[in-house]
Structures are given as structure tokens and as C-alpha cells.
């Protein structure tokens, strides 16, 4: 299924295909989660068609299926899934029945009904850890907040979901004291959100660079062993 002159070349394309498929499934899954809004049957039905169009897309039989069911690929020359992880000579895969079955089994890890029952609300271990860290910051263990503990928990969740600056603006509006659109506090809160987003994106970029370096070292080590 994977082109290549040597076994090392084919395995390299295989690894890149796994990254591209994971990225594609994640993006489609995130859009479907927002559309379904927790409705399990609707989510399962939608993603079953998405799995079909992903298979067609990698075999370059896309068109009607992508236009009808994909969230991010419309099967046209100007609007399609680029498959950036794959080299140009390997962007059209010739799948056998066994290969297609293996790809579907991989997609069922994300799109299967049993797994969607657990993940249909978009929760994850990372989100839980972020929430716990936020709660620990606003409610340290050495202090007991008997009177306003629930309010502090709710305020922390609101800040995590809406970013610090936007959360403060929304809280002021809910209390009946909205901030003026062009006031100094608004500009300061927007600046805080920009700094917050910068640090969040910087962490993601550093993590991606580390993963790419690790993959390159792994490929180099594999190539050296086969010389």
C-alpha cells in the first residue's frame, strides 16, 4: 500500500501516513463534536460517513463523498485536504481490501460507538489536568474557603474556558457593570489575552518541534542500522 524502493522508504511513508491520518481524524472529530453537541446517535452516524470519505480521499476517489460528508475537504482543486505529512509521490495510495480494513480499524479507535460514548462531550485527560491545575491555583490546599468555595470553582472554570481577559469582561456584564468598549481596562484585558494565547501557542510549537526532532533521530538511527 505504501510506495518506496526499499523497506526503510516504505516504513517512513507508513509513519507519515499514520501522522496524517491521525491529524485528519482529529480535525473531523472536533467539527463533528461541535455539531452533534453530545447527541451520540447523531455523532456516530455522521462520523461513519466521514470514515468512508477519508478512505476515498486517500485513494483519490474523492469528490461527491468529500463534498457531502467531510468538514474540511470538499474534493476540489481549491478546497481539499492537502495531506502535507505525505511526500508528493505517496499522496495517492492503492489500498487492498486488507489495507482498507486496517485503516478502518484505526479510524474506529476514534470513530467507534463505544469510544464515542466516552468522548462525545469533548473531554480529555489534558483538559482534566488543566482544570485541576486551575483549581489548585485558585483554591490552595492550605486555605479553606468555606463561604465562597463553589463560586471560586465556577470562576476558575469560566476563566479556563474563556481566557482570563474575556472572562473578566463577561463577569462584569453578568453583574450589571459592563466595561466601556474603548476603556483602558478593556485594552489591558485584551493585552492579557494576547499574552496568554502567545504562551499557549509557544508551548505547542516547542512540543511539535521536539516530536519532529525525535522522529528525525529515529529515522536516522533506523537508516544507520540498515547501512
N, C-alpha and C positions, 0 to 999 in steps of 0.2 A: 504493500500500500504506500510505503514511503520511498521516494526515489533516492538514488545515491549510488555512486560507483563502488564504494566499499561499505563494510558493515558499520564503520565509525561514522560515515556520512549519513547513512540511514538512521542510525540511532540519534544523531544530532537533530535531524529533521523530526524524528519522533518526539524528542524532548521539546522542541519548539512548538510542535503541533499541540502537545499537552498544555503548554502555557497559553497558546492562542485559544484553544477550546475552553479552558478554564475562564479566561477573560471574557469570552463571548457569552458563556453560560451565566457568569456573574452579572453582566450588564443586562441581559434579557431578564434574568430573575429579578433584579432590582426594579425594573419597569413593571413587571407583572405583579410584584408585591404591592406596589403603589396602586395599581389599577384594581386589583382584587379586594384590597382593604380588609384582609382577614377572612374572606369567603373561600373556604377550602375547595369546594367543588368547582367554582369558577376558576380558581388558580390552577388546579390540576388539569382542567380542560384546556385552558389557554396554553400552558406550557407543553402539553402533549403535541399541539400543533407547532409550537416553536421548535421542538426537537426534530420534527420532520423537516422544517425549512433549514435548520442548521446542517443536516445531512446533505440536503440538496445544494446548499451554498458551497460546501467544501468540495463537492463533486462538480461544481459549476453547472448545475441544473437549476439554478435559482431563477427567479422571475416572478411567476404567479404566486408561489408559496411564500417567498420573502415579502412581496408586496402585501399579501393578505394577512400574514401572521407574525412577521418579525417586527420588533420595536425599533431596531437600529439598522436594518438592511432592507432596502427597497428593490434590490435587484437591478438597478440601472447603472449607467456609466458614471453618473454624478452622485449617486447616493447608494453606497454599498459598504459591506464590511470589508475593510482593507486587508485583513489577515497579515498585519505588519510583522508578527513574530516569525512568519514563514518566509523562506527565501523565494524569489520570484519563480524559480523553476519548480517549486513544490507547492504552489498555491492551488493547483488542481489535482486532487487525489483520486486515484482509481481504486475504489473500495470493493472488496469482495463481500460476499454475504457474511462471512465470519468477521471481517473487518468492520462492517457496518454494525453488526451485533455488538461488537466490543465497544464501539463508540457510543452506541445507545445505552449500554450498561454503565458507561462512565457518566453519561448525562443523567441517568436515573439516580445517581448519588445526590444530585441537586433537585431533579425534577420528579422523583418518585413520590407517590402519595404518602407513604409512611414518613419520609423525610420532610415533606411539606407540612404535615401535621405538626411537626416540631418547630418549623422555621417560618410559618406563614405570617407571623407578626413582625418579622424582620429582626428578631433578637439574635444576639450572638454573644460568645464569651467575651469578646473585646468590649462590646457595649456594656456588659455587666461589670467588667473591671473598671471601665471609665466611670460608671455610676458609683461604684463603691469608693473609688478614689475621691470623687467629688463629695460624697457623703462624709468621708473621713476628714476632709479639709474643713467642711462647714460644721461638723459635729465631732470634735476631737473626743477621744475616749476618756481623757482626764477631766472633762467638764460635763456636768449633767444639766441639760436644758429641759426642765420639767414642764414649763409653761408653753414654750413655743417650738418644741421638737418637731411636731408634724409640719409646721409652717417652714421650718428650715429645710426639711427634707424636700418638700414640694418646690421651694425656691431653688434648691440645688438642681433638681431635675429640669426645671424650667430654664435655668441658665445653661445647662448642658445641651438642651435641645435647640435653643435659640441664640446661642453665643452670648457672651457677657453684656455687650452694649445693647443689642436688640432686646435682650431680656429685661434690662433696666427700663427701657422705653415702654415696653408693653406693660410692665408692672405699674408704672406711673399712670398710664392710660386707664388701667383697671381700677386704680384707686381714685380716679376722678381728677387727677392733677397732671394732665398731659404736658409734655415739654414742647416749647415752640420749635417749629421746623428748623429755623436757622439760628437757634440759640447756641451759645458756647457749649453747654453740656451735650447737646446733640452731636456737635463736631467732635468733642472729646470721646464720646461713646463710640462713634463711627471709627475713630482712630484706634480705639481699643480692639474693636472687631477686626480691623485690618491687621493689627499686630498678632492677634490670636490666630487668624487664618494663615498668616505668613509662617508662624511657628508650626502649625499643623501640616502645611504643605511641605515645609522643610524636613520634617520628620519622615514623611512619606518618601520624599526624594532620596534621602540618605538610606532608607531601608531598601528601596529599589536598586540603588547603586551597589549596596552590599550584596544583594541577591545576584545581580548581574556579574559582579566580580567573582562570587563563589561559583557560578555556573561556568564562567570562562576558565577558572582554575581547574574545575572538574573536567572540562573538555580537554584542556591541555594535558592534564595528568593521564587521561584515557588515551590520548594520541601518543604520548611518550611511551606508554606501556606497549603499544602496538607497533612501534618502530622496529 
